[in-house]
Amino acid sequence: MKLTKSTKPATIAVSALIALGALTACSTGEADAAAGAGTTASQEAADQEAAQDAQTPSDVLASTAWETTGATDADGEDVPLDDENVSAFVGWAYFEADGTFTMYNLDDSPKMQGDWTVDEEGTTRHIVAKDDAGEVQFERDSDIVTLTDEEFTYRVFPEEGNTDVYYDIVHTPTDHEEPAAS
């Protein structure tokens, strides 16, 4: 590249990064050989990243069963799971890809069932709780604090309209089998 007074610093930086990338690519032969024939370590990493990026927030929520494993208050302090402000949100949750869910208390007794959605941005979960006859019992939107394949945390506000007091309900993946319908 010919440098002139009009050559922008950003252009120089991009060119340098491309050159660095080319040098790095030339030096990954051992890692590529370790990745196996027909693939490269860098391609394998890119494929894994693309697969994660392709997952929608709904896909992430439906990818596993979830167990309530913690709760924190607005100050970030741990709250016991049997605290009256969070105990109603504690249990096992099973979100199906078809948009239905079931939840159970930690003793495997039924808690609720119904329909669910997560907005495209992954910022809000909406549930519609239904009785056994399919009649709507209530609907609730919950702000999503974290939604990854390792953690699902949503926020609850005990006093309607007061956003200063809240609790974050933390869930982690579990291999707990969904209890059989009774």
C-alpha positions as CSV (number, residue, x, y, z in Angstrom):
1,M,0.0,0.0,0.0
2,K,1.3,3.4,-0.9
3,L,1.1,5.8,2.0
4,T,0.1,9.4,1.2
5,K,-1.0,12.4,3.2
6,S,-4.6,11.4,2.5
7,T,-4.2,7.8,3.7
8,K,-6.4,7.6,6.7
9,P,-5.2,6.1,10.0
10,A,-8.2,3.6,9.9
11,T,-7.0,2.3,6.5
12,I,-3.5,1.8,7.9
13,A,-4.9,0.0,10.9
14,V,-7.1,-2.3,8.9
15,S,-4.2,-3.1,6.6
16,A,-2.1,-4.0,9.6
17,L,-4.7,-6.2,11.0
18,I,-5.1,-8.1,7.7
19,A,-1.4,-8.6,7.5
20,L,-1.3,-9.8,11.1
21,G,-4.1,-12.2,10.4
22,A,-2.3,-13.6,7.4
23,L,0.8,-14.2,9.5
24,T,-1.2,-15.8,12.3
25,A,-3.0,-18.1,9.8
26,C,0.4,-19.3,8.5
27,S,1.5,-20.2,12.0
28,T,-1.5,-22.4,13.0
29,G,-0.3,-25.5,11.2
30,E,0.1,-27.6,14.4
31,A,-3.3,-26.6,15.7
32,D,-4.9,-27.4,12.4
33,A,-3.2,-30.8,12.2
34,A,-4.4,-31.5,15.7
35,A,-8.0,-30.7,14.7
36,G,-8.0,-33.5,12.2
37,A,-8.1,-34.0,8.4
38,G,-10.4,-31.8,6.4
39,T,-10.8,-29.2,9.2
40,T,-8.8,-26.6,10.9
41,A,-8.8,-25.5,14.5
42,S,-9.7,-22.0,13.4
43,Q,-12.6,-23.2,11.2
44,E,-13.8,-25.4,14.0
45,A,-13.9,-22.5,16.4
46,A,-15.6,-20.3,13.8
47,D,-18.2,-23.1,13.3
48,Q,-18.9,-23.3,17.0
49,E,-19.2,-19.5,17.3
50,A,-21.6,-19.4,14.3
51,A,-23.8,-22.1,15.8
52,Q,-24.0,-20.2,19.1
53,D,-24.8,-17.0,17.2
54,A,-27.5,-18.8,15.2
55,Q,-29.4,-19.7,18.4
56,T,-32.2,-17.4,19.2
57,P,-33.0,-16.5,22.8
58,S,-36.0,-18.9,22.6
59,D,-33.7,-21.7,21.4
60,V,-31.4,-21.1,24.4
61,L,-34.3,-21.2,26.9
62,A,-35.7,-24.4,25.3
63,S,-32.3,-26.1,25.1
64,T,-32.3,-27.5,28.6
65,A,-34.3,-28.0,31.8
66,W,-33.6,-25.3,34.4
67,E,-33.3,-25.4,38.2
68,T,-33.6,-22.3,40.5
69,T,-30.2,-22.2,42.2
70,G,-30.0,-18.7,43.6
71,A,-31.6,-15.3,44.1
72,T,-30.2,-11.8,44.7
73,D,-31.8,-8.5,45.8
74,A,-31.4,-5.1,44.3
75,D,-28.2,-4.6,46.2
76,G,-26.7,-7.8,44.8
77,E,-27.0,-9.6,48.1
78,D,-27.9,-13.3,48.1
79,V,-31.4,-14.1,49.2
80,P,-32.4,-17.5,50.6
81,L,-34.6,-19.5,48.3
82,D,-37.1,-19.9,51.1
83,D,-37.5,-16.2,51.5
84,E,-41.1,-15.1,51.0
85,N,-40.1,-12.7,48.3
86,V,-38.6,-15.4,46.1
87,S,-39.9,-18.8,47.2
88,A,-42.8,-18.7,44.7
89,F,-40.3,-18.6,41.8
90,V,-38.2,-21.6,43.0
91,G,-38.3,-24.9,41.2
92,W,-37.8,-26.9,38.0
93,A,-38.7,-25.3,34.7
94,Y,-39.1,-27.1,31.3
95,F,-39.6,-24.8,28.3
96,E,-40.4,-26.7,25.2
97,A,-39.6,-25.6,21.6
98,D,-43.3,-25.7,20.8
99,G,-43.9,-22.7,23.1
100,T,-45.3,-24.7,26.1
101,F,-43.8,-25.0,29.5
102,T,-44.3,-26.8,32.8
103,M,-42.9,-25.9,36.2
104,Y,-42.6,-27.9,39.4
105,N,-41.6,-27.2,43.0
106,L,-38.4,-28.7,44.1
107,D,-40.3,-31.6,45.7
108,D,-41.6,-32.4,42.1
109,S,-45.1,-31.2,42.9
110,P,-46.8,-29.4,40.0
111,K,-46.5,-25.6,40.1
112,M,-47.9,-24.4,36.7
113,Q,-48.1,-25.0,33.0
114,G,-48.9,-23.0,29.9
115,D,-47.4,-21.1,27.0
116,W,-44.2,-19.0,26.8
117,T,-42.4,-16.7,24.5
118,V,-39.1,-14.7,24.6
119,D,-38.8,-11.5,22.5
120,E,-36.2,-11.5,19.7
121,E,-33.8,-9.4,21.7
122,G,-33.9,-11.9,24.6
123,T,-34.9,-9.1,27.0
124,T,-38.4,-10.3,28.1
125,R,-40.0,-13.6,28.8
126,H,-43.8,-13.8,28.6
127,I,-45.7,-16.7,30.2
128,V,-49.3,-17.5,30.1
129,A,-50.2,-19.9,33.0
130,K,-53.2,-22.2,32.3
131,D,-55.1,-24.6,34.3
132,D,-55.6,-28.3,33.3
133,A,-58.6,-27.3,31.1
134,G,-56.5,-24.7,29.2
135,E,-58.1,-21.7,30.8
136,V,-55.8,-18.7,31.4
137,Q,-55.0,-18.2,35.1
138,F,-52.6,-15.3,34.7
139,E,-50.0,-13.7,32.4
140,R,-46.6,-12.3,33.4
141,D,-43.8,-10.5,31.7
142,S,-40.3,-10.9,33.3
143,D,-37.2,-8.9,32.4
144,I,-34.4,-11.2,31.4
145,V,-31.1,-10.3,33.1
146,T,-29.1,-13.2,31.7
147,L,-29.9,-15.8,29.1
148,T,-27.0,-18.1,28.1
149,D,-26.6,-21.8,27.9
150,E,-25.1,-21.7,31.4
151,E,-27.6,-19.3,33.1
152,F,-31.1,-18.0,32.9
153,T,-31.9,-15.1,35.3
154,Y,-35.0,-13.0,35.3
155,R,-36.1,-10.1,37.5
156,V,-39.3,-9.9,39.6
157,F,-40.7,-6.8,41.2
158,P,-42.8,-7.5,44.4
159,E,-44.5,-4.1,44.3
160,E,-46.2,-3.2,41.1
161,G,-44.8,0.1,39.8
162,N,-41.8,0.1,42.2
163,T,-38.7,-0.8,40.2
164,D,-36.3,0.1,43.1
165,V,-37.1,-3.1,44.9
166,Y,-36.5,-6.3,42.9
167,Y,-35.2,-9.8,43.0
168,D,-33.2,-11.7,40.4
169,I,-34.1,-15.3,40.2
170,V,-31.1,-17.4,39.0
171,H,-31.5,-20.7,37.1
172,T,-28.8,-23.1,35.9
173,P,-29.1,-26.1,33.6
174,T,-30.1,-29.4,35.2
175,D,-30.4,-33.0,34.1
176,H,-33.4,-33.5,36.5
177,E,-36.0,-35.5,34.7
178,E,-39.3,-33.8,34.3
179,P,-41.7,-35.3,36.9
180,A,-44.4,-37.6,35.4
181,A,-47.9,-36.1,35.2
182,S,-50.0,-37.3,38.1
